[in-house]
Amino acid sequence: MPHRWRWRKWRGGPGRPPKPRMIGFSMKEIAFIPAASAPSEIQVDAIYVTPEELEALRLVYYEGLSQEEAANRMGISRGTLWRALDSGRKKIIKALIEQKAIILVS
């Protein structure tokens, strides 16, 4: 089993702090840029995908796990996993349709 690390997006402010998510791979900041883009447009119009969204997409669509199995592996509820999947899918589809850069943030 590959080394897993915890990722937590800290929102700050009132409320319960978010639960850390188990991410099964290490990630550097990577950008996928449309061939027709000018370099100055990349940072302005880019779509940012979080490690949580990418891990949810990887487990469900790449590894073929059910949402229940993927949520257990990440240490979160199935509803939280569903929201991460939905958000990640929308971002990637928007970037493809609107020809925007996709940046995977660490």
HUSULNOR-V570539 format. One record per residue. N is the residue number from 1. RES is the residue in one small letter. SS is DSSP state (H for helix, E for strand, C for the rest). PSI is psi in degrees with one decimal (999 if undefined). D_CENTER is the distance of its C-alpha to the mean C-alpha in Angstrom with 1 decimal. Layout:
N/RES/SS/PSI/D_CENTER ; N/RES/SS/PSI/D_CENTER
This chain:
1/m/C/131.4/20.7 ; 2/p/C/158.9/18.5 ; 3/h/C/131.8/18.1 ; 4/r/C/144.0/15.5 ; 5/w/E/160.6/14.5 ; 6/r/E/140.5/13.6 ; 7/w/E/133.6/11.0 ; 8/r/C/127.8/12.0 ; 9/k/C/113.7/11.5 ; 10/w/C/119.7/15.2 ; 11/r/C/-27.6/16.3 ; 12/g/C/167.9/20.0 ; 13/g/C/-170.4/22.8 ; 14/p/C/162.1/24.3 ; 15/g/C/173.5/22.9 ; 16/r/C/135.7/21.6 ; 17/p/C/146.7/19.1 ; 18/p/C/149.4/15.7 ; 19/k/C/137.7/15.7 ; 20/p/C/145.4/14.0 ; 21/r/E/141.1/11.3 ; 22/m/E/119.1/12.3 ; 23/i/E/126.4/10.2 ; 24/g/C/12.4/12.4 ; 25/f/C/154.8/12.1 ; 26/s/C/145.0/12.6 ; 27/m/C/138.4/10.8 ; 28/k/C/166.3/12.6 ; 29/e/C/121.3/11.8 ; 30/i/E/144.2/12.1 ; 31/a/E/137.4/13.1 ; 32/f/E/118.1/14.0 ; 33/i/C/130.8/17.0 ; 34/p/C/145.3/19.2 ; 35/a/C/-29.3/22.7 ; 36/a/C/0.6/24.5 ; 37/s/C/144.7/22.8 ; 38/a/C/145.6/24.9 ; 39/p/C/-30.8/23.6 ; 40/s/C/-23.4/24.2 ; 41/e/H/-15.0/22.0 ; 42/i/H/-54.2/18.8 ; 43/q/H/-31.5/17.9 ; 44/v/H/-47.9/19.3 ; 45/d/H/10.8/17.6 ; 46/a/C/152.2/14.2 ; 47/i/E/126.5/11.0 ; 48/y/E/123.7/8.3 ; 49/v/E/126.8/4.5 ; 50/t/C/160.5/3.6 ; 51/p/H/-36.0/4.1 ; 52/e/H/-45.3/4.4 ; 53/e/H/-43.5/2.4 ; 54/l/H/-41.1/3.1 ; 55/e/H/-41.4/5.9 ; 56/a/H/-45.3/6.9 ; 57/l/H/-40.6/7.2 ; 58/r/H/-47.0/9.0 ; 59/l/H/-43.0/11.2 ; 60/v/H/-47.8/12.3 ; 61/y/H/-32.3/12.7 ; 62/y/H/-47.4/13.4 ; 63/e/C/-14.1/15.2 ; 64/g/C/23.3/16.6 ; 65/l/C/155.6/16.4 ; 66/s/C/164.6/17.3 ; 67/q/H/-37.0/15.2 ; 68/e/H/-46.7/17.7 ; 69/e/H/-41.8/17.4 ; 70/a/H/-41.5/13.7 ; 71/a/H/-41.5/13.9 ; 72/n/H/-40.2/16.8 ; 73/r/H/-34.9/15.2 ; 74/m/H/-13.5/12.4 ; 75/g/C/30.8/15.3 ; 76/i/C/172.5/14.3 ; 77/s/C/161.6/16.1 ; 78/r/H/-35.8/15.6 ; 79/g/H/-40.8/15.4 ; 80/t/H/-40.2/12.5 ; 81/l/H/-42.9/10.7 ; 82/w/H/-42.3/12.0 ; 83/r/H/-39.7/10.8 ; 84/a/H/-41.9/7.1 ; 85/l/H/-46.9/8.0 ; 86/d/H/-45.3/10.2 ; 87/s/H/-45.0/8.2 ; 88/g/H/-43.4/5.7 ; 89/r/H/-46.3/9.2 ; 90/k/H/-41.6/11.0 ; 91/k/H/-45.1/9.3 ; 92/i/H/-42.4/9.8 ; 93/i/H/-42.6/13.2 ; 94/k/H/-43.2/14.2 ; 95/a/H/-39.2/13.7 ; 96/l/H/-44.5/15.7 ; 97/i/H/-43.9/18.4 ; 98/e/C/4.7/18.9 ; 99/q/C/55.7/18.7 ; 100/k/C/157.5/16.4 ; 101/a/C/146.1/14.6 ; 102/i/E/122.3/10.9 ; 103/i/E/123.6/10.0 ; 104/l/E/112.6/7.3 ; 105/v/C/148.2/8.2 ; 106/s/C/999/9.4
